[in-house]
């Protein structure tokens, strides 16, 4: 049997990787498919669990380390610095990766390339293959909402007009000109690289009822639902005795039993990139400490248990503060560098999240109401859609948060049945879609259209 070969290209970031891994895991179950999944060394083990062959982007681990420290929201021009770092990272990765990708395509002759539409090296590769007249089929895989002009308007800092932004634009165009000359291309506008390619088939890992303005997209956009694989995504927690002891207090919920236990489990995570904004965690800790000061609250602090996933650098900072006596942590709060998110969401009653699309999809799947604290990028529109429009929780502005604001939001979400009811309904809708299976079927049908090349 002749194997159909698929190259998979995405950003070396968990939010972009997780849904792609779910799709690739399903594709690798097909007897006539072999996938070559490109990414950073940090994700090698996860990618190999999908059944794909892992391929390392040249020098990407060093670049990820170089740009891993996202600017804090409290920094001057924080949003602008984040965007500048993101653009610079993309250009440097392109210089390193594109020549090897071109060589690999010419050597291994894949039948299809599945790529993340905001990953610059993939866009440069497409232009080079087009220039070389190498026929290829492509699928754009969106791990989040379709990124278009309307989405751009919602990004933090989009309405700002400053010298910093102007300087970033100038530098971006200069970098784009240089890299286009380097690869002998004529693509000079860096922002066109972030836009979808109109003629390519599109798979969106979001179900249509969740996506904003879903009827405004053409039939090349396939809204298949979430693609994250629990088998690939899950982490063991049995070796962490403290975490296990907390989770043992909370049975796994289902749609018919939301747990009658008087105890409430709160889970808080700001994702894998933006967790350095530790002041948000500090406000939450103080909120739990002072929760009983408001006599009008239905719940007491003793009824609340919280698990905080704070990332490696924030964890070291918290450990130092605790060991030196600068921070006294309430007994009902557990802080960890990282935790098995899915296992916690199966039991949680409230999720405080930065509103990355992975987190939004997973909290909907497990019907956990949210407090949304968008920080950067697409998180703003995710928070607006899930909270302001669908009322799955409450959206807060990060720089306006205080312990009192947290107390009020926690009480409202835990006591107002509206949020629980809305997210249960959305969870039921989400369950009607099997994104991995549907996406795989679409891709297999597309591959079998042997006479079509894009």
Secondary structure, DSSP 4 states (H G I P E B T S, - for coil): -PPEEEEEE--SSHHHHHHHHHHHHHHTTSTTEEEEEEE-GGGHHHHHHTTPEEEEPTTHHHHHHHT-SPPPTTSTTHHHHHHHHHHHHHHHHHHHHHHHHHHHHHHH--SEEEE-TT-HHHHHHHHHHHHTT---EEEEEESSS---HHHHHHSTTTT---HHHHHHHHHHHHHHHHHHHHTT-----GGGGGS--TTSEEEESS-TTTSTTGGGS-TTEEE------HHHH----TT-HHHHHHHTTSPPP-SS-----S-EEEEEE-TTTSTT-HHHHHHHHHHHHTGGG-TT-SS-GGGEEEEEE--HHHHHHHHHHHHTTS----TTEEEES---HHHHHTT-SEEEE---HHHHHHHHHTT--EEE---STTHHHHHIIIIIIT-SEEE--GGG--HHHHHHHHHHHHH-HHHHHHHHHHHHHHTT--HHHHHHHHHHHHHT-TT---
